[in-house]
């Protein structure tokens, strides 16, 4: 067995036990959604949380999510994961929920759950979820480019947000970060 130097061993242990790092096949990413995280900033009493679990035991990795929110003063219209750094607005990569007023694109409409006015929405994101009608192609995530979608989450360049009648461009938002640790 090869021996490792102290610095290399410490780095290995840190990487192997860091939040979001795959252990037992699941990496967890979370976000706290608030109006102050929107670009530009939105004054809103609404708040929410988002949790994504990337299951490495499936091929390709499956992404299960839970989106919870409350406090909207106008009707919730839709929710997505977008590609962008924390200080920028980006294009839609996948839909998290839809409404009759704002339905998901035809290729994914049957796979996207309905938004609730307050509460929790859950779902599963698969390769087909990165549909031909997403708007992120100009940012390098084209239709079906699921690996690029997962890479954006892992690199911290993805955010979840919820859109409302009051704030059509998004009322609450949160950048996805390694979460409460692997399961």
PABARO-237445 format. One record per residue (C-alpha): residue number from 1; z, x, y. Coordinates in pm, 1 decimal, decimal comma, m for minus. Example, Ala and Ser with C-alpha at 12.3 -4.5 7.8 and 13.67 -1.06 7.14 Angstrom:
2
+------+----------+----------+----------+
| resi |        Z |        X |        Y |
+------+----------+----------+----------+
|    1 |    780,0 |   1230,0 |   m450,0 |
|    2 |    714,0 |   1367,0 |   m106,0 |
+------+----------+----------+----------+
This chain:
183
+------+----------+----------+----------+
| resi |        Z |        X |        Y |
+------+----------+----------+----------+
|    1 |      0,0 |      0,0 |      0,0 |
|    2 |    m90,7 |    132,9 |    344,2 |
|    3 |    182,4 |    179,0 |    597,9 |
|    4 |    136,9 |     61,3 |    953,1 |
|    5 |    269,5 |    217,0 |   1269,9 |
|    6 |    552,1 |     39,1 |   1450,9 |
|    7 |    322,4 |    m85,7 |   1730,0 |
|    8 |     61,5 |   m211,6 |   1482,0 |
|    9 |    325,4 |   m387,1 |   1270,6 |
|   10 |    482,3 |   m551,8 |   1575,0 |
|   11 |    137,6 |   m670,3 |   1691,1 |
|   12 |     60,9 |   m807,8 |   1342,6 |
|   13 |    391,8 |   m998,1 |   1324,7 |
|   14 |    343,5 |  m1133,5 |   1679,0 |
|   15 |     m7,2 |  m1258,2 |   1600,2 |
|   16 |     90,2 |  m1402,5 |   1265,0 |
|   17 |    379,2 |  m1602,8 |   1408,5 |
|   18 |    238,2 |  m1698,3 |   1748,7 |
|   19 |    201,1 |  m2067,3 |   1838,2 |
|   20 |   m141,4 |  m2205,2 |   1762,7 |
|   21 |   m217,4 |  m1931,9 |   1506,9 |
|   22 |   m331,5 |  m2074,0 |   1173,8 |
|   23 |    m59,2 |  m2072,6 |    909,3 |
|   24 |    m81,6 |  m2299,6 |    609,2 |
|   25 |   m425,9 |  m2394,7 |    739,4 |
|   26 |   m331,1 |  m2584,3 |   1058,1 |
|   27 |   m336,8 |  m2464,0 |   1419,1 |
|   28 |   m173,3 |  m2685,4 |   1683,1 |
|   29 |   m282,1 |  m2718,5 |   2046,8 |
|   30 |   m109,2 |  m2937,4 |   2304,9 |
|   31 |   m150,2 |  m3046,8 |   2665,0 |
|   32 |     61,5 |  m3226,3 |   2921,2 |
|   33 |   m159,2 |  m3464,2 |   3120,5 |
|   34 |    m84,4 |  m3528,1 |   3489,1 |
|   35 |   m274,8 |  m3606,9 |   3806,8 |
|   36 |   m171,1 |  m3273,6 |   3957,4 |
|   37 |   m375,9 |  m3098,6 |   3685,8 |
|   38 |   m698,4 |  m3276,0 |   3785,9 |
|   39 |   m963,3 |  m3088,2 |   3986,6 |
|   40 |   m944,6 |  m3200,4 |   4258,0 |
|   41 |   m579,8 |  m3307,9 |   4244,2 |
|   42 |   m509,1 |  m3679,6 |   4195,9 |
|   43 |   m191,5 |  m3853,3 |   4311,9 |
|   44 |    m96,2 |  m4071,4 |   4014,9 |
|   45 |    216,5 |  m4211,4 |   3850,1 |
|   46 |     38,6 |  m4186,1 |   3513,5 |
|   47 |    129,1 |  m3915,9 |   3262,8 |
|   48 |     42,3 |  m3828,1 |   2907,4 |
|   49 |     39,4 |  m3582,7 |   2620,9 |
|   50 |   m231,8 |  m3460,1 |   2388,9 |
|   51 |   m196,3 |  m3287,4 |   2054,3 |
|   52 |   m479,6 |  m3147,6 |   1842,7 |
|   53 |   m441,3 |  m3002,7 |   1494,7 |
|   54 |   m725,9 |  m2787,1 |   1367,7 |
|   55 |   m719,4 |  m2804,7 |    987,6 |
|   56 |   m864,2 |  m2480,7 |    851,5 |
|   57 |   m848,9 |  m2605,5 |    491,7 |
|   58 |  m1160,3 |  m2818,1 |    550,2 |
|   59 |  m1513,7 |  m2690,1 |    602,4 |
|   60 |  m1587,8 |  m2713,9 |    886,4 |
|   61 |  m1234,3 |  m2729,7 |   1028,2 |
|   62 |  m1133,2 |  m3088,6 |   1103,1 |
|   63 |   m961,3 |  m3167,6 |   1432,9 |
|   64 |   m705,6 |  m3449,8 |   1423,0 |
|   65 |   m568,5 |  m3565,9 |   1755,9 |
|   66 |   m306,1 |  m3784,3 |   1915,0 |
|   67 |   m339,2 |  m3891,5 |   2279,3 |
|   68 |    m48,2 |  m4076,9 |   2442,1 |
|   69 |    m28,0 |  m4196,7 |   2800,7 |
|   70 |    135,0 |  m4449,6 |   3032,8 |
|   71 |    181,1 |  m4539,5 |   3398,1 |
|   72 |   m176,2 |  m4624,7 |   3501,1 |
|   73 |   m193,9 |  m4873,0 |   3788,7 |
|   74 |   m559,0 |  m4959,5 |   3719,8 |
|   75 |   m753,8 |  m5010,8 |   3398,4 |
|   76 |   m800,0 |  m4711,0 |   3166,7 |
|   77 |  m1172,5 |  m4663,5 |   3104,5 |
|   78 |  m1228,7 |  m4361,0 |   2877,9 |
|   79 |  m1095,6 |  m4026,1 |   2762,2 |
|   80 |  m1260,0 |  m3697,7 |   2661,2 |
|   81 |  m1222,5 |  m3329,3 |   2590,2 |
|   82 |  m1413,6 |  m3127,9 |   2849,4 |
|   83 |  m1509,5 |  m2759,9 |   2860,0 |
|   84 |  m1368,2 |  m2566,8 |   3158,9 |
|   85 |  m1102,4 |  m2327,0 |   3276,5 |
|   86 |   m782,1 |  m2472,6 |   3427,0 |
|   87 |   m913,5 |  m2450,0 |   3785,4 |
|   88 |  m1256,2 |  m2603,7 |   3722,4 |
|   89 |  m1412,9 |  m2932,9 |   3618,5 |
|   90 |  m1638,7 |  m2925,2 |   3317,4 |
|   91 |  m1869,5 |  m3134,2 |   3107,5 |
|   92 |  m1772,1 |  m3368,9 |   2824,3 |
|   93 |  m1772,1 |  m3212,8 |   2478,1 |
|   94 |  m1625,8 |  m3505,0 |   2278,7 |
|   95 |  m1499,7 |  m3857,3 |   2337,6 |
|   96 |  m1135,3 |  m3939,6 |   2255,2 |
|   97 |  m1144,9 |  m4312,8 |   2335,4 |
|   98 |  m1376,3 |  m4571,6 |   2487,8 |
|   99 |  m1368,8 |  m4920,4 |   2638,0 |
|  100 |  m1616,4 |  m5205,5 |   2658,3 |
|  101 |  m1677,2 |  m5108,9 |   3024,3 |
|  102 |  m1732,3 |  m4740,7 |   2931,5 |
|  103 |  m1856,4 |  m4714,9 |   2572,3 |
|  104 |  m1912,2 |  m4384,5 |   2395,5 |
|  105 |  m2271,6 |  m4268,0 |   2343,8 |
|  106 |  m2466,2 |  m4444,8 |   2066,4 |
|  107 |  m2447,7 |  m4155,9 |   1814,7 |
|  108 |  m2065,4 |  m4167,0 |   1810,9 |
|  109 |  m1976,5 |  m4518,5 |   1930,2 |
|  110 |  m1858,8 |  m4628,5 |   1583,4 |
|  111 |  m1637,6 |  m4321,5 |   1538,9 |
|  112 |  m1454,3 |  m4329,5 |   1873,9 |
|  113 |  m1139,4 |  m4545,8 |   1893,9 |
|  114 |  m1076,7 |  m4797,3 |   2168,1 |
|  115 |   m857,7 |  m4689,0 |   2458,7 |
|  116 |   m528,6 |  m4868,1 |   2512,8 |
|  117 |   m386,8 |  m4944,7 |   2855,5 |
|  118 |    m64,1 |  m4771,2 |   2757,6 |
|  119 |     37,4 |  m4610,9 |   2431,4 |
|  120 |   m121,0 |  m4384,4 |   2171,4 |
|  121 |   m473,3 |  m4330,7 |   2041,3 |
|  122 |   m543,0 |  m4119,1 |   1732,9 |
|  123 |   m862,5 |  m3994,7 |   1579,0 |
|  124 |  m1054,5 |  m3723,7 |   1399,4 |
|  125 |  m1318,3 |  m3499,7 |   1556,3 |
|  126 |  m1596,1 |  m3380,9 |   1326,3 |
|  127 |  m1926,7 |  m3199,5 |   1389,2 |
|  128 |  m2108,2 |  m3527,7 |   1465,3 |
|  129 |  m1852,5 |  m3591,9 |   1742,9 |
|  130 |  m2026,3 |  m3324,8 |   1951,7 |
|  131 |  m2305,2 |  m3573,0 |   2006,4 |
|  132 |  m2652,4 |  m3550,2 |   2150,6 |
|  133 |  m2525,1 |  m3750,4 |   2446,3 |
|  134 |  m2249,1 |  m3512,8 |   2554,0 |
|  135 |  m2299,5 |  m3345,9 |   2888,1 |
|  136 |  m2186,3 |  m2994,9 |   2799,4 |
|  137 |  m2523,5 |  m2852,0 |   2688,2 |
|  138 |  m2562,2 |  m2677,2 |   3024,8 |
|  139 |  m2233,7 |  m2498,2 |   2954,2 |
|  140 |  m2346,8 |  m2373,3 |   2614,6 |
|  141 |  m2206,9 |  m2647,3 |   2390,0 |
|  142 |  m2509,7 |  m2839,9 |   2270,0 |
|  143 |  m2535,9 |  m3133,4 |   2032,0 |
|  144 |  m2364,1 |  m3062,3 |   1703,4 |
|  145 |  m2234,3 |  m2720,2 |   1813,5 |
|  146 |  m1896,4 |  m2784,7 |   1661,3 |
|  147 |  m1805,4 |  m2416,8 |   1627,7 |
|  148 |  m1850,9 |  m2378,9 |   2004,6 |
|  149 |  m1627,3 |  m2682,3 |   2061,7 |
|  150 |  m1350,3 |  m2537,5 |   1841,7 |
|  151 |  m1391,3 |  m2196,0 |   2008,8 |
|  152 |  m1344,1 |  m2357,5 |   2353,8 |
|  153 |  m1014,9 |  m2508,9 |   2238,8 |
|  154 |   m891,6 |  m2180,4 |   2090,9 |
|  155 |   m986,5 |  m1980,5 |   2401,1 |
|  156 |   m801,1 |  m2214,4 |   2639,1 |
|  157 |  m1125,7 |  m2337,0 |   2794,0 |
|  158 |  m1089,7 |  m2703,4 |   2704,3 |
|  159 |   m895,8 |  m2986,1 |   2861,6 |
|  160 |   m820,2 |  m3347,9 |   2778,2 |
|  161 |   m828,1 |  m3613,5 |   3043,1 |
|  162 |   m808,2 |  m3989,0 |   3086,1 |
|  163 |  m1033,8 |  m4173,0 |   3330,3 |
|  164 |   m942,1 |  m4497,7 |   3506,4 |
|  165 |  m1088,5 |  m4746,8 |   3751,5 |
|  166 |   m890,6 |  m4571,9 |   4028,5 |
|  167 |  m1012,9 |  m4225,5 |   3932,3 |
|  168 |  m1348,8 |  m4244,8 |   3761,0 |
|  169 |  m1375,6 |  m3865,1 |   3739,9 |
|  170 |  m1034,9 |  m3846,8 |   3571,2 |
|  171 |   m683,0 |  m3950,6 |   3667,5 |
|  172 |   m471,0 |  m3728,6 |   3442,6 |
|  173 |   m561,0 |  m3400,1 |   3278,4 |
|  174 |   m409,2 |  m3120,8 |   3071,4 |
|  175 |   m543,1 |  m2784,7 |   2956,0 |
|  176 |   m518,0 |  m2733,3 |   2578,5 |
|  177 |   m286,9 |  m2447,7 |   2485,8 |
|  178 |   m139,6 |  m2319,8 |   2160,7 |
|  179 |    121,6 |  m2582,9 |   2084,0 |
|  180 |    455,4 |  m2612,0 |   1916,4 |
|  181 |    353,2 |  m2377,9 |   1640,1 |
|  182 |    171,5 |  m2409,3 |   1312,5 |
|  183 |    276,4 |  m2661,2 |   1051,7 |
+------+----------+----------+----------+
